[in-house]
């Protein structure tokens, strides 16, 4: 009996494994990339519960390696987070292949082995950008995916739901919003990093942080809350919905993030600047609040990390693991 986690050496995947392993589950981690020293250190306390398999979700022969491992649940977190315009335009076909065909391949695996539950790790990106700032995003809100990443995430949600209906296994998609925390790093399939990750790294190095608008709002959800929410959905005896939002349920300003960083890492400078056209061309985030009523009422999970608690824990991880710029 084991839980399969695809993308297990990535930011979200490694934290999902940690959370599930702490709850006593046995994990099969499947990823294109083999676990590095940081992954092994991070998951060392639970190493006897984790089996690492290196393989490609686009390769049927690689997936055959895991058909006889007693998989009872699947968490599909492998993804190409190709959000930056330059990445999207240069890697368009890869984004579609990995994010759609890869999902289809995992669903075919599920068809063969009939797991108790298939959980697809989706994204709040499916809601799109440019929405009224006072709009609260519910799971039933109209979706406005505006790039290949968000389009492929929504497509995979639809595939997940339909495969479950067709082949009789429980399926659910979970939309993450604003994750940050340990193990976030640049990879071949994830170049863009969260603002809190970048700012925390700069603050710890004593480097100045440049900002144009401190009143801008965003969501920030500590990764432990993200993965505890995923685990709660995965392990829930029954689910009333096919889609759940997974977020902090709170909006914060960039000024609040800087205030917390100043309190925890005094000594860095904040510079007010006007960003260049190149920076202005980067994808803009949403400032909408994500509703998590379903997560609270149907699953019984409530996030526990406020902004200060999350950043405090994140900084402790940096210091405990002696994380440097070259590490990430």
N, C-alpha and C positions, 0 to 999 in steps of 0.2 A: 504494500500500500504506500503510494508516494504521490506527491504533488509535482507536476511538471511546471517549471517556470522558464519560459523562453526569454531571451535577453537577460539571462541571469547574471552576467558580469557587468551590466550597465548600471546607471544611476538608480533608476526606479527598481529594476530587477533585483539588484543585490540587496536593496533594503527590504523588498518583499520577502526574499529568502531569509533574511535575518529575522524578520517579524514572525514568519511561519515556523522557522526552526525554534525560536524561543517558545513557541506554543506547543512544541513537541512533535511537529510534523517531520517526516522524511521528505527530502527535496531532491528532484532531478533538475539540475541547471543545464539548459541547452542554449548555446550561444555560438556565434561565428568566431568569437574571440575567446581564447583560453584564459583562465583566471590568472591575473598577475599577482605580484607579491602583496599589493595593497588589498586586493580582494581576499586573499588567503589570511592576511592579518585581521581584516575586518570581520571575517566569519570564522575565525579560529575556534572560538568556544563551541561551535556547533559543527565542526568539520566531520564528525562521525555520522552526521545526519544528512550530509550533502554529497551527491554524486555529480561530478562535472562531466558533461559530454560536449565536445566541440563539434559543431555541425552547422549546416546552412539550411534555413527554413525553406529555401527555394530548391533544395535537393532532396528528392524523394528517398534516395538510398540512405541519406543521413538520418532522415526521420524514421526510417525503418529500425534504426538502432534502438529506439525507445519504445517500440510497440509491445515488447514483452517484459517491461520493467514494473508492472503492477501499478500503472498510473491510474489513480482514481479521480483526480481533479486536474484541470489545466488552467494556468494563468498565462495568457499570451501577452507579453510585454515587449517583445522584440519589435523594433520600429526604426525607420529612417526619419529622424526629426529634421527634415530638410526645409526649414522655415526661411532662412536668409535668402533673399532674392537671387544672389549669385549661385547659391547651392541649388536652389529650385530650378533655375534655368540650365545649369550645367549637368545636373543629375536627375532630370525629370523622369526618365524611364526607370531608373533605379528606385526612386521614391515610390512609383506606382507598383513596380514588381514586388519590392519588399513589403510594402504596407498593404497591398491588396492580394497579390498572389500568395505571399507568405501566409496571410491570414487564411486564405482558402485552403492551403496545404495543411495548416494546423486543424482546421475544421474537418478536413478529410481524415486526418488522424483520429479526431474525436469520433467521427462516424464509425471508424473501424473498432475502436476500443470502448466506446460507450461510457464516457466518464460520468461521474455523478454531477459534475458542474463544469462548465467552460466559462471562464471569466476573461473578457477582452478588456485590456487597459486602453481606454480611449482618452480623449482630451477635450477640455473646454474650448479648444480652438474651433470645434464644430459650430459654436455659436456665432463665430465671425467677429468682425470689428465694426466700428462706426455706428453702434447702437446708441439710442438715447442713454445718457449717463445715469438717469434715475430708473432705468429698466432693471428689474431683478430677473435673473436667468433661472428659469425652472426647466425641468427635463422636457416639458411639453412646449417650451418656447420655440418659435420658428427658428430653424437653423439656417445659417448663412455662411457656410464654408467658403473661403475666398482664395485659398491657395491649394496646391496639390497635397500638402500635408493634411490640412483639415478635411479636404474632400475625401482623401483615402481613409482617414479615420472614420468618417461617417459611413462610407461604403462598407468598411469592415464591421461597423455596428450592425448594419442591415444584414450582412452575410451571417454574422454570429446569431442573430435572432432567427433567421430563416432556417439555418442548419439545425438549430435546436428543435424547431417546430417539425421539420421534416424527419429527423432521425431520432427523436425521442430522448435527447439529453437536455438537462437544464442549462440554459445559457443566459449570460448577463453581460452588459457593458458598463464600465465605470469611467465617468468623465472627470479627469484630474484638472485642478486649477491651481496655478502658482506654486508648484512644488520647489522647495529648496532644501539643502542640507547635505550631510555627509555623502561622499562618493560621487558627487556631481563633477564631471570632468569632460574635457574635450576628447571625442573619439571620432573614428571615421564616419560614424553615422549620427553624430551629435556635436555640431560645432558651436551653435549658439548656446549661451549659458545664462542662468538666471541673474537678474540684477543683484540680488542679495549675495550670490556666490562671488560675483566680480567685486562688489564693494567690500565684502568681508575680507577677501584676499588682500585688497588694497589697504584696508584699515590696519590689518595685522602687520603689513610691511611698512606702515607709516607713510604710504604714498597719498598724494592729494586725490580727492574725489571730485570730479567735475559734473555739474548738474545745471540744467537750464530752467527747471520748473519744480520746485520742491513741493508744490501743492498737488501735483499729479497723484492720482490714486491708483492702487492696484491690489490684487489679492496676493497673499503670500501664505502658503501652507507648508508647515514643517513636514519633512518627508516621513517622520515617524507617524504623524497623524494620517498621512496619505496611506501608508502601508497597513496601519492598524484598521483603517476603514476598509481597505481591500480585504483584509483577513476576515473582518466581521461579515462582509458580504459573502465571501467564499464559504465560510463556515456556518452561515445562517441556516437553520433547519428548512426554512421556506422563504421565498421571495415573492413579493406582490407585483414587481415591476421588472421590465427587461433592461432599464437604464437607471443609473443612479449618479447624481453629482457627488463628487468627493472633493471638498474644499474646506477652508477654514471657516467660511460663513461670515467673514469680516473683511471690510475694506480698510486699507491703511494708506497714509500719504507717504511719499518719499521722504518728507521731512521727519516723520516718525521713525522710519528706518535709520536715518542718519542720527537722530537723537539717541537711539538705542546703541548704535555702533560707537558714538562718541562716549557714552557712559561706560561701555565695556572695553573699548580700545582707544583711550584718549591719546592724542598726539598727532592725528592726521588732520589735514586741512581740507575744508570744503570750498570749492571755487565755483562761483556763479559764471556760467559761460553761455554763449549762443552757439548751439551746435551747427556744424557744417552741413551742407546739403547732402553730403555722403551719409552722415549719421541720420539725418532726417529721413533718408530713403529707407531705413531699416523698418521692419514691421512694427507697427504700433500695437501696444497691448490694449486690452479692454479695461475700462474702469467700472464695469458693472459688478454688482454683488451677485454671487452664485448662491442660490437657495439650496440648502441641504436638509430640508424637512424630511424627505424620504429616507435619507441615511439615518437620521435621528429616530424617526417614528417607526419605520418599517423594520430596520435592522437593529436599532438600539445603540448606535455608535455616536458619540459626541466628541469632537476634537478637544484635546486637553492642552495643547501648546499655544500660548499667546505669543506675540511677536518677540518680547524680551526673552521668554523661556526658550523659544526656538533658536534664536541667535546665540544665546548663552550656551546651549548644548552644542550648537554647531562650532562655536569657537573652541570649546573644550575638546571636540574631536580634532580640530586642526592642531591644537597644542599637544594632545596625547599622542597622536600619530605623527607629529613633527612634519606636517604637510607643508610643502614648499610649492612655489610656482611651477617648478619643473615636475613635481609629482603629479599635478593635475593639468 
